[in-house]
Amino acid sequence: MSLSCYAAHARRIGTAVAILGAIFFASSIAIAQEAKNTPIPAGKARLVLNRVSGVLYVGVPAIVKVNGQEVATVWADKSAVVDIAPGAAVVSVTSWADPGDFAVALKAKVGAAYAFEISPRIERVNLFGEIGLIGQMIDANTKKNTGRFSIRQVKKK
């Protein structure tokens, strides 16, 4: 294959990937928005999970768990909607990239919606960059609320 044929082939593949990415992005926004606007199922409570935008950890998804069970994966500047059983719950966020998690307690009521904001944990980064794997393991084993991300409940406006 000549260099010009290879370049043309690479451009076609790049264009196809960009188009598929745009379709996926648009459909994920539409699905999240549609879920926010749908009624909460009977006997359930709703979590609306919003991850802030920014470049810190943009390539790492936040993994959200409720009572230890994974319920959503949220990328930077994206949202997810999860319906859960009412009652006491621990909502936590972690990542595949390192140990540690950040958790908040919630007493979910039937028919209620709760908004949460997921953001990078700035304390995790020091003057020299990330604290390294050994530092991460020590951090995760000696303290509560560690890891790359934090999660907090926010009031509705």
C-alpha positions as CSV (number, residue, x, y, z in Angstrom):
1,M,0.0,0.0,0.0
2,S,1.4,3.4,-1.0
3,L,1.8,6.2,1.6
4,S,-1.0,8.2,-0.1
5,C,-3.4,5.3,0.1
6,Y,-2.5,4.6,3.7
7,A,-3.1,8.3,4.6
8,A,-6.5,8.3,2.8
9,H,-7.4,5.1,4.6
10,A,-6.4,6.6,8.0
11,R,-8.5,9.7,7.3
12,R,-11.5,7.6,6.5
13,I,-11.1,5.6,9.7
14,G,-10.5,8.8,11.7
15,T,-13.7,10.4,10.3
16,A,-15.7,7.3,11.0
17,V,-14.5,7.2,14.6
18,A,-15.3,10.9,15.1
19,I,-18.8,10.4,13.7
20,L,-19.5,7.4,15.9
21,G,-18.1,9.3,18.9
22,A,-20.4,12.3,18.2
23,I,-23.4,10.0,17.9
24,F,-22.6,8.2,21.1
25,F,-22.0,11.5,22.9
26,A,-25.3,13.0,21.6
27,S,-27.3,9.8,22.5
28,S,-25.8,9.6,26.0
29,I,-26.9,13.2,26.7
30,A,-30.4,12.5,25.3
31,I,-30.7,9.3,27.4
32,A,-29.5,11.1,30.6
33,Q,-31.9,14.0,30.0
34,E,-34.8,11.7,29.2
35,A,-34.1,9.8,32.5
36,K,-34.1,13.0,34.5
37,N,-37.5,13.9,33.0
38,T,-39.1,10.6,33.6
39,P,-41.2,10.0,36.7
40,I,-39.5,8.2,39.6
41,P,-40.8,4.5,39.6
42,A,-43.1,3.6,42.4
43,G,-41.3,2.6,45.6
44,K,-38.0,4.1,44.5
45,A,-35.8,7.2,45.1
46,R,-33.7,8.8,42.4
47,L,-30.0,9.8,42.4
48,V,-28.9,12.4,39.8
49,L,-25.1,12.2,39.5
50,N,-23.3,15.1,37.8
51,R,-19.6,15.1,37.3
52,V,-17.9,18.5,36.9
53,S,-15.9,19.3,33.8
54,G,-12.2,20.0,33.8
55,V,-9.0,18.5,32.7
56,L,-8.0,16.8,36.0
57,Y,-8.6,13.1,35.7
58,V,-10.6,13.7,32.4
59,G,-9.5,10.3,31.1
60,V,-10.6,8.4,34.2
61,P,-14.3,7.6,34.7
62,A,-15.8,7.9,38.2
63,I,-17.4,4.7,39.3
64,V,-20.4,5.2,41.6
65,K,-21.6,2.6,44.0
66,V,-24.6,2.4,46.2
67,N,-24.1,0.1,49.3
68,G,-21.1,-1.4,47.6
69,Q,-22.8,-2.2,44.3
70,E,-21.7,-0.4,41.1
71,V,-24.6,1.6,39.7
72,A,-23.0,4.0,37.2
73,T,-19.8,5.1,35.4
74,V,-19.6,8.8,35.0
75,W,-17.1,10.6,32.7
76,A,-16.1,14.3,33.0
77,D,-18.9,16.7,32.3
78,K,-21.5,13.9,32.1
79,S,-24.4,12.8,34.2
80,A,-26.2,9.6,35.2
81,V,-29.5,8.9,36.7
82,V,-30.0,6.0,39.0
83,D,-33.2,4.8,40.8
84,I,-32.6,3.1,44.1
85,A,-34.5,1.4,46.9
86,P,-35.5,3.8,49.7
87,G,-33.8,3.7,53.1
88,A,-30.3,4.1,54.4
89,A,-27.7,4.1,51.7
90,V,-24.0,4.8,51.3
91,V,-23.2,6.5,48.0
92,S,-19.5,6.2,47.1
93,V,-17.2,7.1,44.2
94,T,-14.0,5.4,43.2
95,S,-12.0,4.7,40.1
96,W,-10.3,1.7,38.5
97,A,-7.0,3.6,38.4
98,D,-6.1,3.6,42.1
99,P,-7.3,2.5,45.5
100,G,-9.6,4.4,47.8
101,D,-13.1,5.8,47.7
102,F,-15.1,8.7,48.9
103,A,-18.5,8.0,50.5
104,V,-21.5,9.9,51.8
105,A,-24.5,8.6,53.7
106,L,-28.0,9.1,52.5
107,K,-31.4,8.3,53.9
108,A,-33.4,8.0,50.7
109,K,-37.2,8.6,50.8
110,V,-39.7,7.1,48.4
111,G,-40.3,9.5,45.5
112,A,-37.5,11.9,46.3
113,A,-34.7,12.9,44.0
114,Y,-31.2,13.6,45.3
115,A,-28.5,15.5,43.3
116,F,-24.9,14.7,43.7
117,E,-21.8,16.4,42.4
118,I,-18.7,14.4,41.6
119,S,-15.4,16.2,41.4
120,P,-11.6,15.6,41.4
121,R,-10.2,15.5,45.0
122,I,-7.7,18.3,44.9
123,E,-6.1,17.1,48.2
124,R,-4.9,14.1,46.2
125,V,-2.5,16.1,44.1
126,N,0.6,17.6,45.8
127,L,3.3,20.0,44.6
128,F,5.1,17.2,42.8
129,G,2.0,15.7,41.1
130,E,0.2,12.6,42.1
131,I,1.3,10.9,45.3
132,G,2.3,7.7,43.7
133,L,1.0,4.1,44.1
134,I,2.5,3.5,47.5
135,G,1.3,6.9,48.8
136,Q,-2.2,6.1,47.4
137,M,-2.2,2.7,49.2
138,I,-1.2,4.3,52.5
139,D,-3.8,7.1,52.0
140,A,-6.6,4.5,51.2
141,N,-5.7,2.3,54.2
142,T,-5.2,5.0,56.8
143,K,-8.1,7.4,56.1
144,K,-11.7,7.6,55.1
145,N,-12.7,9.4,51.9
146,T,-9.7,8.9,49.8
147,G,-9.1,8.3,46.1
148,R,-9.3,10.5,43.0
149,F,-12.8,11.8,43.3
150,S,-15.1,13.3,46.0
151,I,-18.9,13.2,46.0
152,R,-21.2,15.6,47.8
153,Q,-25.0,16.1,47.9
154,V,-26.1,19.4,46.4
155,K,-29.3,21.3,47.1
156,K,-31.7,21.8,44.2
157,K,-32.1,25.4,43.1
